[in-house]
Amino acid sequence: MRTMQTALRKMGNSTGIIVPRAILGEIGLAIGAEIDLRVENGKLIGTPIASGARAGWAEAAAIVAEHETEDEIAWRAFANEDDSDLTW
């Protein structure tokens, strides 16, 4: 188990903690990762939040749909036709 010291810092109206890169690497996190914080027996425990493999896909699909062109809409309609007589 690795131990390091760091300091709490003022960040706007909140307080932040600087996590050394070595610690982040050891637990497999990078800048921007989300963690769950809790207190157990007077100790602050941070646990990485596992994101789903497809996290954000629904939002991305909605953005793509908003910017769909007329040609793309036409192709979507074609995909619903019966293609049983086509040779692949």
KAFEN-V673489 format. One record per residue. RES is the residue in three letters. OMEGA is omega in whole degrees, -180 to 180 (999 if undefined). D_LAST is the distance of its C-alpha to the last C-alpha in Angstrom with 2 decimals. Layout:
((RES,OMEGA,D_LAST) (RES,OMEGA,D_LAST))
This chain:
((MET,-179,58.68) (ARG,174,59.06) (THR,177,61.60) (MET,176,62.19) (GLN,177,64.32) (THR,-178,63.23) (ALA,173,64.82) (LEU,-177,63.97) (ARG,176,63.60) (LYS,178,63.93) (MET,-176,60.67) (GLY,178,61.39) (ASN,-177,62.66) (SER,175,61.21) (THR,-179,61.88) (GLY,176,59.34) (ILE,178,59.23) (ILE,179,58.03) (VAL,-179,55.92) (PRO,-178,56.15) (ARG,-179,52.94) (ALA,179,53.72) (ILE,179,53.82) (LEU,180,50.53) (GLY,-179,48.88) (GLU,180,50.39) (ILE,174,48.85) (GLY,179,45.50) (LEU,177,45.96) (ALA,178,45.76) (ILE,179,47.24) (GLY,179,45.94) (ALA,179,45.18) (GLU,177,46.51) (ILE,175,49.10) (ASP,180,50.93) (LEU,176,54.71) (ARG,178,57.30) (VAL,177,60.90) (GLU,178,61.99) (ASN,178,65.65) (GLY,179,66.35) (LYS,177,63.43) (LEU,-179,60.47) (ILE,177,57.22) (GLY,-179,53.94) (THR,179,50.69) (PRO,175,47.28) (ILE,180,44.98) (ALA,177,41.55) (SER,179,38.89) (GLY,-179,35.66) (ALA,-178,32.55) (ARG,180,31.11) (ALA,178,34.45) (GLY,-178,34.26) (TRP,-178,30.53) (ALA,179,31.38) (GLU,179,33.81) (ALA,179,31.44) (ALA,178,28.71) (ALA,179,31.45) (ILE,178,32.44) (VAL,-180,28.95) (ALA,179,28.68) (GLU,-176,32.06) (HIS,-179,30.89) (GLU,179,27.57) (THR,178,27.20) (GLU,179,26.45) (ASP,180,23.09) (GLU,177,22.09) (ILE,179,23.26) (ALA,179,21.14) (TRP,180,17.90) (ARG,178,19.08) (ALA,179,19.55) (PHE,-177,16.06) (ALA,-179,14.69) (ASN,-178,16.74) (GLU,177,15.27) (ASP,-179,13.61) (ASP,-176,9.85) (SER,-179,9.85) (ASP,180,9.61) (LEU,176,6.37) (THR,-178,3.77) (TRP,999,0.00))
